[in-house]
Amino acid sequence: MAPAPLSTHSAITLHINGEKYTLPVDHRTTLLDALRERLDLTGTKKGCDQGQCGACTVLVDGRRTVSCLQLAVAAEGREITTVEGVAEGDELHPVQQAFLDLDGFQCGYCTPGQICSALGVLEEHAAGWPSAVTDDVRPEAGPPPLTPEEIRERMSGNLCRCGAYVSIVRAVAAAAESADAAAQDSHSHDSHDTKEQVA
């Protein structure tokens, strides 16, 4: 008697934007198709469906991922952030606000992927990760200056067919400045609180 064929379906639980979703999927289902077709999270866009354009970029455990090449079953139990989970309620994330203020989009189709990628870029840069254009790659050198050249290199996996690249670079730079200012403000408040406790 021939053995029973192995099942190609199973129920998985995905952690997306702070919520848990349990759904049955074919093991060949990509994370992109699970998000769009099964969970109605259509902010993540399907562009080339070959991992080349970046329109489907999401964050998985804080790292940039092209969701068209990620199997949904491989994302089980990991923290997934899509563009729908970037804002805090009605308050836009500084990256979103910068894209809006500086016209970092035209048709807007690639924008969700650009925004998720920009979030990854800022985290990678803050952690001191070098890029292909970083002059000093020694860990002790710390994060390199986030120049337009650095931003262009780090965002190069996300294509914009409208050609809004100049504004996208400006938006990422502005968001980085906003994050730096917020960090400095937080540090100065912490120092002030420490001084008051010592006094």
Secondary structure, DSSP 4 states (H G I P E B T S, - for coil): -PPPPPPSEEEEEEEETTEEEEEEEETT-BHHHIIIIIS--TTS--SSSSSSS-TTEEEETTEEEETTSSBGGGGTTSEEE-GGGTSBTTBPPHHHHHHHHTT--SS-SSHHHHHHHHHHHHHHHHTT---TT-S---GGG-SPP--HHHHHHHTTTS--TT--HHHHHHHHHHHHHHHHHHHHHHHHHHHHHHHHHH-
